[in-house]
Amino acid sequence: MSNFIKSETAKELRKFISGELLISAGVVFIAFVCFATNLLKKEYYLSVYWVLLVFFLFFNALIFSFLIKTVKQRINKLINRYISLSVVKFFVYLLFIFIYLLFDRSHIPAFLVAFFSLYLMFTFYEVKSILSLLKKK
């Protein structure tokens, strides 16, 4: 029985990562089109944008892998873990923003817009994925 749970967990994690990769590909495509067609000025281009994208991709996959193990258990445990991990995410994100702002203050508005747009996209996808897992349960 535990092998079945592990294989289901791995399957759901692969599905989640596939969705994240699709979101990332869409973001890369939109960014390419916006900058290639001069829809956005070159001054808004951030070389760190790709680091942000990879950071969100890996960090959300890590958080989801912790959450997915709890979905099969009691709902109270899932809620407690989700809230705990959300607090951890919040502080990691704040640390990331703080470290970036220490090194580059010249692109603050562009960085914050990029950061929070990625944050919203990946957070909505994470919540949608968890809710769909709960429906299956």
SEGUFI-131083 format. One record per residue (C-alpha): residue number from 1; residue in three letters; chain; x, y, z. Coordinates in pm, 1 decimal. Each point is the difference from the previous one (the first is absolute). Last residue first. Layout:
SEGUFI-131083
+-----+--------+--------+----------+----------+----------+
| num | residu | chaine |       xx |       yy |       zz |
+-----+--------+--------+----------+----------+----------+
| NUM |    ALA |      A |        X |        Y |        Z |
...
+-----+--------+--------+----------+----------+----------+
This chain:
SEGUFI-131083
+-----+--------+--------+----------+----------+----------+
| num | residu | chaine |       xx |       yy |       zz |
+-----+--------+--------+----------+----------+----------+
| 137 |    LYS |      A |   -934.1 |   1253.6 |   -205.5 |
| 136 |    LYS |      A |    -36.7 |     99.8 |   -363.6 |
| 135 |    LYS |      A |   -155.4 |    331.5 |    100.9 |
| 134 |    LEU |      A |    290.1 |     61.4 |    237.5 |
| 133 |    LEU |      A |    246.0 |    -52.8 |   -282.6 |
| 132 |    SER |      A |   -186.9 |    253.2 |   -214.0 |
| 131 |    LEU |      A |     16.9 |    249.9 |    285.8 |
| 130 |    ILE |      A |    374.4 |    -54.0 |     34.9 |
| 129 |    SER |      A |     55.2 |     58.4 |   -370.5 |
| 128 |    LYS |      A |   -210.6 |    316.4 |     -8.1 |
| 127 |    VAL |      A |    186.6 |    133.9 |    305.0 |
| 126 |    GLU |      A |    337.2 |    -66.0 |   -164.8 |
| 125 |    TYR |      A |   -110.5 |    151.7 |   -331.3 |
| 124 |    PHE |      A |   -125.7 |    312.9 |    171.4 |
| 123 |    THR |      A |    329.0 |     24.8 |    190.5 |
| 122 |    PHE |      A |    208.2 |    -42.7 |   -316.5 |
| 121 |    MET |      A |   -180.5 |    271.5 |   -190.0 |
| 120 |    LEU |      A |    -21.2 |    240.8 |    294.7 |
| 119 |    TYR |      A |    366.7 |    -32.9 |     92.4 |
| 118 |    LEU |      A |    106.8 |     35.6 |   -361.8 |
| 117 |    SER |      A |   -193.3 |    327.6 |    -24.5 |
| 116 |    PHE |      A |    137.5 |    102.9 |    338.3 |
| 115 |    PHE |      A |    362.7 |    -52.4 |    -97.7 |
| 114 |    ALA |      A |    -27.1 |    158.2 |   -344.8 |
| 113 |    VAL |      A |   -175.4 |    310.9 |    135.2 |
| 112 |    LEU |      A |    246.8 |     21.3 |    288.5 |
| 111 |    PHE |      A |    301.6 |    -34.6 |   -228.8 |
| 110 |    ALA |      A |   -126.5 |    260.5 |   -245.3 |
| 109 |    PRO |      A |    -69.1 |    247.8 |    280.9 |
| 108 |    ILE |      A |    337.5 |    -58.7 |    175.1 |
| 107 |    HIS |      A |    226.4 |     12.1 |   -304.5 |
| 106 |    SER |      A |    273.6 |    239.4 |    118.2 |
| 105 |    ARG |      A |     18.6 |   -133.3 |    353.5 |
| 104 |    ASP |      A |    207.4 |   -302.7 |    -87.5 |
| 103 |    PHE |      A |    212.0 |   -189.2 |    253.1 |
| 102 |    LEU |      A |   -180.4 |     60.9 |    328.8 |
| 101 |    LEU |      A |   -334.8 |     -1.6 |   -179.5 |
| 100 |    TYR |      A |     63.5 |   -355.3 |   -118.8 |
|  99 |    ILE |      A |     80.9 |   -118.1 |    351.4 |
|  98 |    PHE |      A |   -315.2 |    163.0 |    138.8 |
|  97 |    ILE |      A |   -221.4 |   -147.8 |   -269.8 |
|  96 |    PHE |      A |    139.5 |   -351.0 |     57.6 |
|  95 |    LEU |      A |    -34.0 |     40.6 |    377.9 |
|  94 |    LEU |      A |   -360.8 |    111.0 |    -42.1 |
|  93 |    TYR |      A |    -65.7 |   -302.5 |   -220.6 |
|  92 |    VAL |      A |    157.5 |   -233.2 |    254.9 |
|  91 |    PHE |      A |   -206.0 |    165.1 |    273.9 |
|  90 |    PHE |      A |   -327.7 |    -40.1 |   -187.4 |
|  89 |    LYS |      A |     82.0 |   -354.6 |   -102.9 |
|  88 |    VAL |      A |     60.9 |    -98.3 |    363.9 |
|  87 |    VAL |      A |   -333.0 |    157.5 |     98.1 |
|  86 |    SER |      A |   -172.1 |   -184.2 |   -284.5 |
|  85 |    LEU |      A |    168.2 |   -322.8 |    111.7 |
|  84 |    SER |      A |   -149.0 |     35.0 |    345.9 |
|  83 |    ILE |      A |   -344.4 |     85.4 |   -139.5 |
|  82 |    TYR |      A |      7.8 |   -297.3 |   -236.1 |
|  81 |    ARG |      A |    127.9 |   -233.0 |    273.8 |
|  80 |    ASN |      A |   -278.9 |     98.9 |    237.8 |
|  79 |    ILE |      A |   -262.6 |    -29.5 |   -273.4 |
|  78 |    LEU |      A |    129.0 |   -340.5 |   -107.2 |
|  77 |    LYS |      A |      3.9 |   -126.1 |    360.1 |
|  76 |    ASN |      A |   -355.6 |    116.6 |     49.1 |
|  75 |    ILE |      A |   -107.4 |   -173.7 |   -322.8 |
|  74 |    ARG |      A |    110.9 |   -338.8 |    133.3 |
|  73 |    GLN |      A |    244.2 |   -198.7 |   -208.4 |
|  72 |    LYS |      A |     16.6 |    -69.7 |   -374.7 |
|  71 |    VAL |      A |     67.4 |    367.2 |    -71.3 |
|  70 |    THR |      A |    297.5 |      9.0 |    238.3 |
|  69 |    LYS |      A |    259.8 |   -143.9 |   -236.1 |
|  68 |    ILE |      A |   -113.6 |    244.8 |   -268.0 |
|  67 |    LEU |      A |     85.6 |    295.0 |    221.7 |
|  66 |    PHE |      A |    371.4 |    -73.7 |     30.6 |
|  65 |    SER |      A |     33.0 |    -61.4 |   -374.9 |
|  64 |    PHE |      A |   -198.5 |    318.7 |    -62.5 |
|  63 |    ILE |      A |    253.8 |    203.9 |    198.6 |
|  62 |    LEU |      A |    288.3 |   -146.2 |   -201.1 |
|  61 |    ALA |      A |   -180.1 |     54.1 |   -330.0 |
|  60 |    ASN |      A |    -71.6 |    357.8 |    106.3 |
|  59 |    PHE |      A |    370.5 |     58.2 |     74.3 |
|  58 |    PHE |      A |    115.7 |   -155.0 |   -326.5 |
|  57 |    LEU |      A |   -225.8 |    194.6 |   -235.1 |
|  56 |    PHE |      A |      9.2 |    322.0 |    198.3 |
|  55 |    PHE |      A |    380.5 |      5.6 |      5.1 |
|  54 |    VAL |      A |     21.0 |    -96.3 |   -367.8 |
|  53 |    LEU |      A |   -222.1 |    294.6 |    -95.0 |
|  52 |    LEU |      A |    181.3 |    240.2 |    227.8 |
|  51 |    VAL |      A |    337.0 |   -105.5 |   -140.7 |
|  50 |    TRP |      A |   -139.0 |     60.8 |   -347.1 |
|  49 |    TYR |      A |   -110.0 |    349.1 |    102.3 |
|  48 |    VAL |      A |    348.8 |     78.8 |    134.9 |
|  47 |    SER |      A |    100.6 |    148.6 |   -336.5 |
|  46 |    LEU |      A |   -285.5 |    241.2 |     43.5 |
|  45 |    TYR |      A |   -154.2 |    164.7 |   -305.4 |
|  44 |    TYR |      A |   -194.7 |    312.7 |     93.1 |
|  43 |    GLU |      A |    262.6 |    224.4 |   -163.1 |
|  42 |    LYS |      A |    -59.7 |   -184.7 |   -326.1 |
|  41 |    LYS |      A |   -341.7 |    165.0 |    -25.2 |
|  40 |    LEU |      A |   -300.5 |   -228.5 |    -13.2 |
|  39 |    LEU |      A |   -204.5 |    -43.7 |   -316.5 |
|  38 |    ASN |      A |    335.0 |     21.1 |   -176.4 |
|  37 |    THR |      A |    -99.3 |   -292.3 |   -222.6 |
|  36 |    ALA |      A |    284.5 |   -218.1 |    126.3 |
|  35 |    PHE |      A |    -50.8 |    111.9 |    361.8 |
|  34 |    CYS |      A |   -370.4 |    -79.4 |     23.3 |
|  33 |    VAL |      A |     24.9 |   -312.1 |   -217.3 |
|  32 |    PHE |      A |    286.3 |   -143.0 |    204.4 |
|  31 |    ALA |      A |   -172.7 |     80.0 |    329.0 |
|  30 |    ILE |      A |   -320.7 |   -167.0 |   -120.6 |
|  29 |    PHE |      A |    190.6 |   -309.0 |   -112.9 |
|  28 |    VAL |      A |    199.1 |    -21.7 |    323.3 |
|  27 |    VAL |      A |   -319.8 |     34.5 |    204.4 |
|  26 |    GLY |      A |   -172.9 |   -268.8 |   -203.1 |
|  25 |    ALA |      A |    298.4 |   -232.5 |     36.2 |
|  24 |    SER |      A |      1.2 |     62.0 |    374.6 |
|  23 |    ILE |      A |   -371.6 |    -76.5 |     27.6 |
|  22 |    LEU |      A |     52.9 |   -319.6 |   -198.0 |
|  21 |    LEU |      A |    296.2 |    -92.5 |    220.6 |
|  20 |    GLU |      A |   -214.7 |     56.0 |    308.0 |
|  19 |    GLY |      A |   -265.7 |   -227.0 |   -143.1 |
|  18 |    SER |      A |    256.6 |   -271.4 |    -64.5 |
|  17 |    ILE |      A |    129.5 |     47.6 |    355.6 |
|  16 |    PHE |      A |   -349.5 |    -56.0 |    137.8 |
|  15 |    LYS |      A |    -57.2 |   -310.0 |   -213.1 |
|  14 |    ARG |      A |    336.9 |   -140.5 |    107.4 |
|  13 |    LEU |      A |    -94.2 |     67.3 |    363.8 |
|  12 |    GLU |      A |   -336.7 |   -170.2 |    -47.1 |
|  11 |    LYS |      A |    167.8 |   -308.7 |   -147.7 |
|  10 |    ALA |      A |    262.4 |     -7.0 |    274.3 |
|   9 |    THR |      A |   -272.6 |     15.3 |    264.8 |
|   8 |    GLU |      A |   -197.4 |   -273.8 |   -173.4 |
|   7 |    SER |      A |    314.4 |   -215.1 |    -17.0 |
|   6 |    LYS |      A |     69.6 |     60.1 |    369.4 |
|   5 |    ILE |      A |   -360.1 |    -81.4 |     93.5 |
|   4 |    PHE |      A |     12.9 |   -321.6 |   -204.6 |
|   3 |    ASN |      A |    332.4 |    -93.1 |    159.7 |
|   2 |    SER |      A |   -162.3 |     53.5 |    342.8 |
|   1 |    MET |      A |   -277.5 |   -247.1 |    -83.3 |
+-----+--------+--------+----------+----------+----------+
